[in-house]
């Protein structure tokens, strides 16, 4: 089959179905989401593999995973869909003459510390500009960035991120990972080693989702699976930071979070554990699509976020 046929109208539906299968991790799950029958979807996936002459999906009783050929098609099909959506969005913006609307993703910490004030100031400057802020963990925000739902997002730097994702990181600050517990917790008696802290159950405000494993460099994927994607290692995990704080305050569990939320947590009854060893350091900053780094809107937003973060966050080391 000529490769240019894959861009034809007859292939658009199958490519969309392929993306749905890859995201769902199963034919049945994708069929439910797409409102099509499972036999129809199975037939279309096999037809797509026949047309391309390669196996795209590895099938098993647990569902489907992508073969190396499938990974390649997935990355490029996502790009094609994003470009298509961007084109439609650009046309819609021109037609409606929308005024400087912004769409930003962020972790709860950065929203609390400075992003909220920046968004309010932005809308005071542009009163008719709609603002969309999506709060969530870094990998969910990455999903939204790649899909074109947000312009950029603020997060810790993601270690081991695959270059094929097409995202660029603009560092803003250097922070350290801290431990927070309820008042009068046994760990507060003196400085504690990592081993002593690990003896207590811990709370995660960034639960991993297996579908995000594809964002990581395959050479480091096993390490990521054994840490970030080890669901059994935390006693409690929630995308709601408020829920994590409530659970930590009511138990002996330890909330692991960036140290910059220390004052905010103190007002909600949590205290930082003094670490006997040098804490783990990481950078936080802005993620944006490499293809959009020279876009005037992106550059303007990066400039505004940088200015808002500088007086609040620790300096970049």
Secondary structure by P-SEA (a helix, b strand, c coil): ccccccccccaaaaaaaaaaaaaaccaaaaaaaacccaaaaaaaaaaaaaaaccccccccccbbbbcaaaaaaaaaaaaaaaaaaaaaaaaaaaaacccbbbbbbbcaaaaaccaaaaaaaaaaacccbbbbbbbccaaaaaaaaaaccccccccccccccccccbbbbbbcbbbbbbbbbccccccccccccccccccbbbbbcbbbbccccccccccaaaaaaaccccccccccccccaaaaaaaaaaccbbbbccccaaaaaaaacccccccccccccbbbbbbbbccccccaaaaaaaaaaaaaacccccccc
